Amino acid sequence: MSADQELAGRFALVTGAGRGIGRAVVTALVERGARVLATDLSGEDVQTVAEEHGQQVAARRLDVTDAAAVEELVSEAESTLGALDIVVNVAGILRESDVVDTTDADWAATFAVNTNGVFHVSRAVARRMGGRGRGSIVTVASNAAGIPRSGMSAYAASKAATVMFTKCLGLELASRGIRCNTVSPGSTLTDMQRAMWTADDENAAAQRVIEGNLAAHRTGIPLGRIAAPSDVAEAVAFLASDRARHITMHDLYVDGGATLRA
């Protein structure tokens, strides 16, 4: 099936849609004909995204850590905009530190967004999708969920929890025709990635990521490039589409081979 307008007539919810991968996901879904409710903690950012796409995209501010707010937004969306066919969990944060220096607050905040937020959104949507016998839930995790990373214990652990949660959800919902998958990116050229770089020269910083760092037990990227947000969004759009109709509980790595994962 061609990707052209393959999602026409479908309604999607995207979290973390204000920038980076989330913003690219909105674009990928709209290009395939979907209507999108774009949400983000930054109402200003997500409103800008909506303005770029006209009537195909509505914008709402959403704090995914607030279970009541998530339930209210999903209920409102289904009542006023239509039944949700696709949900993409992108909202996430990264706070770097060695384990011995990680504060309780940083650990809790990381799980609140990266894990609890996915739970809140997925639960609210699954309750409604279940009765319709169709739907696709895609969560953006990280390749850090499958390989140890120095200075990223909270992030890696939260993403690993999210991957397993999504697989369990997929198992529970499979008999109702709902597919649940994760996309696990590696280094991607987003604001989160740039915040990890201390060099003034972005090209030099990117090259170090591509080459890897033996001292940090980090392999490079065999494909020789850092992903663009659109690379990840394309994988999300595929898993959300009927081209992936027989795929569920799958974790798709989009990392240029960086984890050397079979």
C-alpha positions in Angstrom: 0.0 0.0 0.0 1.3 3.5 -0.8 1.9 5.9 2.0 0.0 8.6 0.2 -3.1 9.5 2.2 -3.1 6.1 3.8 -4.3 7.7 7.1 -7.1 9.8 5.6 -10.1 9.8 7.8 -8.2 8.9 10.9 -7.7 11.0 14.0 -4.5 10.9 16.0 -3.3 12.2 19.4 0.4 13.1 19.7 2.1 14.1 23.0 5.3 16.1 23.1 4.4 17.6 19.8 5.8 21.0 20.3 9.3 20.3 18.9 11.8 17.6 17.8 10.5 14.1 17.2 6.9 15.0 18.2 6.7 17.8 15.8 8.0 15.6 13.0 5.5 12.9 13.9 2.6 15.5 13.5 4.0 16.4 10.0 4.3 12.7 9.0 0.7 11.9 10.0 -0.7 15.0 8.4 1.1 14.3 5.1 -0.7 10.9 5.2 -4.1 12.5 5.6 -4.7 12.2 9.3 -6.2 14.8 11.5 -4.1 15.4 14.6 -4.6 16.7 18.1 -1.1 17.9 19.0 -0.3 18.3 22.7 2.7 19.5 24.7 3.6 21.0 28.0 4.4 24.2 26.1 1.1 25.5 24.8 2.9 28.1 22.8 5.1 25.6 21.0 2.2 23.3 20.1 0.1 26.2 18.9 2.8 27.1 16.4 2.8 23.5 15.1 -1.0 23.7 14.7 -0.7 27.0 12.8 1.7 25.4 10.3 -0.9 22.7 9.3 -4.1 24.6 9.3 -7.4 22.8 10.0 -5.8 19.4 10.1 -4.2 20.0 13.4 -5.7 21.2 16.7 -3.5 22.2 19.7 -3.9 21.7 23.4 -1.5 22.2 26.3 -1.1 18.9 28.3 0.9 17.8 31.2 1.1 14.0 30.8 2.1 13.6 34.5 -1.4 14.8 35.5 -3.6 11.7 35.2 -6.8 13.8 35.6 -5.8 16.3 33.0 -5.0 13.4 30.5 -8.4 11.8 31.1 -10.2 15.1 30.7 -8.4 15.9 27.4 -9.0 12.5 25.9 -12.7 12.7 26.9 -13.0 16.1 25.4 -11.2 15.1 22.2 -13.4 12.1 21.7 -16.6 14.2 22.4 -15.7 17.2 20.2 -13.2 16.1 17.6 -13.8 12.4 17.0 -12.9 8.9 18.0 -9.1 8.4 18.3 -7.6 5.9 15.9 -3.9 6.6 16.6 -2.0 7.7 19.7 1.7 8.5 19.7 3.5 9.0 23.0 6.5 11.2 22.4 6.7 13.5 25.5 9.9 12.8 27.4 12.7 14.4 29.4 16.4 13.6 30.0 18.4 14.6 33.1 22.0 13.4 33.0 24.0 12.4 36.1 25.9 9.5 37.5 23.8 7.3 39.8 25.5 8.5 43.0 24.7 12.1 42.0 21.1 11.5 40.9 18.7 13.3 43.2 15.3 11.8 44.2 13.7 14.7 42.5 15.4 14.1 39.1 14.7 10.3 39.3 11.0 10.9 40.1 10.6 13.6 37.4 12.1 11.4 34.8 9.7 8.5 35.5 6.8 10.9 35.9 7.1 12.0 32.3 8.7 9.1 30.5 6.9 6.2 32.2 3.9 7.5 34.1 2.9 9.9 31.3 2.9 7.0 28.8 0.8 5.0 31.2 -1.7 7.8 31.8 -2.2 8.5 28.1 -2.3 4.9 27.0 -4.7 3.9 29.7 -7.1 6.7 28.9 -7.1 5.9 25.2 -7.2 2.1 25.6 -10.4 2.3 27.6 -12.1 3.9 24.6 -10.4 2.1 21.8 -11.2 -1.3 23.3 -14.9 -1.0 22.6 -14.3 -0.1 19.0 -12.1 -3.0 18.1 -9.4 -1.0 16.4 -6.6 1.4 17.1 -2.8 1.8 17.2 -0.7 3.1 20.1 2.9 3.9 19.3 5.4 5.0 22.0 8.7 6.6 21.3 11.2 5.0 23.7 15.0 5.0 23.2 17.8 2.6 22.4 19.1 3.5 25.8 16.4 1.1 27.1 18.3 -1.8 25.6 21.9 -0.9 26.4 23.6 0.5 29.5 24.5 4.2 29.3 26.8 6.0 31.7 25.2 9.1 33.2 21.8 8.1 31.9 20.5 5.6 34.4 17.1 7.4 35.1 16.4 8.0 31.5 17.4 4.5 30.4 15.4 2.8 33.2 12.3 4.9 32.5 12.4 4.0 28.8 13.0 0.3 29.5 10.0 0.4 31.8 8.0 2.0 29.1 8.9 -0.5 26.5 7.8 -3.4 28.7 4.6 -1.6 29.7 3.8 -1.2 26.0 4.4 -4.8 25.3 2.1 -5.8 28.2 -0.5 -3.4 27.0 -0.3 -4.8 23.5 -0.8 -8.4 24.8 -3.9 -7.3 26.7 -5.4 -5.4 23.8 -4.5 -7.7 20.9 -7.8 -9.6 21.0 -9.6 -6.3 20.7 -7.8 -5.4 17.5 -5.5 -2.8 19.0 -1.8 -2.8 18.2 0.8 -1.4 20.6 4.4 -0.8 19.5 7.5 1.2 20.4 10.0 3.0 18.3 13.5 3.3 20.0 15.6 6.0 18.4 19.3 6.5 19.0 21.0 9.9 18.8 18.7 12.3 17.0 19.2 15.9 16.1 16.8 17.5 18.6 17.1 20.1 21.3 17.5 17.2 23.8 20.5 16.0 21.9 22.1 19.4 21.5 21.7 20.0 25.3 24.1 17.0 25.8 26.8 18.7 23.7 29.3 21.0 25.3 31.3 21.9 22.2 30.6 25.2 20.4 30.9 23.5 17.0 27.8 21.4 16.5 29.4 19.5 13.6 32.4 18.5 15.7 30.0 17.4 18.5 28.0 15.3 16.1 31.1 13.7 14.7 32.1 12.6 18.1 28.7 10.9 18.6 29.1 9.2 15.2 32.6 7.9 16.0 31.6 6.7 19.5 33.5 7.0 22.8 35.4 3.9 24.0 36.0 5.5 27.5 32.2 5.9 27.9 31.6 2.4 26.6 29.6 3.8 23.7 29.8 2.5 20.2 29.5 4.9 17.3 26.9 4.9 14.6 27.7 2.5 11.7 25.6 4.4 9.2 27.8 7.4 9.8 25.1 10.0 10.5 22.8 11.2 13.4 19.1 10.7 12.8 16.9 13.5 11.8 13.5 13.7 13.7 11.8 12.8 10.4 13.7 9.5 10.3 12.0 8.5 13.6 8.6 10.0 12.5 8.6 7.8 9.4 9.0 4.7 11.5 6.1 5.9 13.8 3.9 6.5 10.8 4.6 3.1 9.4 3.7 1.3 12.7 0.5 3.4 12.9 -0.6 2.5 9.4 -2.3 -0.6 8.0 1.0 -1.6 6.4 1.9 -2.7 9.9 -1.4 -4.4 10.6 0.2 -7.7 11.7 2.8 -6.0 13.9 2.2 -5.6 17.6 4.4 -5.7 20.8 7.4 -4.8 18.6 10.3 -2.5 19.5 11.7 -0.9 16.4 15.2 0.5 16.8 16.0 3.5 14.6 19.6 4.2 15.6 21.7 3.6 12.5 23.0 0.4 14.0 24.5 2.1 17.1 23.5 -0.7 19.5 24.7 -3.5 17.3 21.3 -5.1 18.1 20.2 -8.2 16.3 
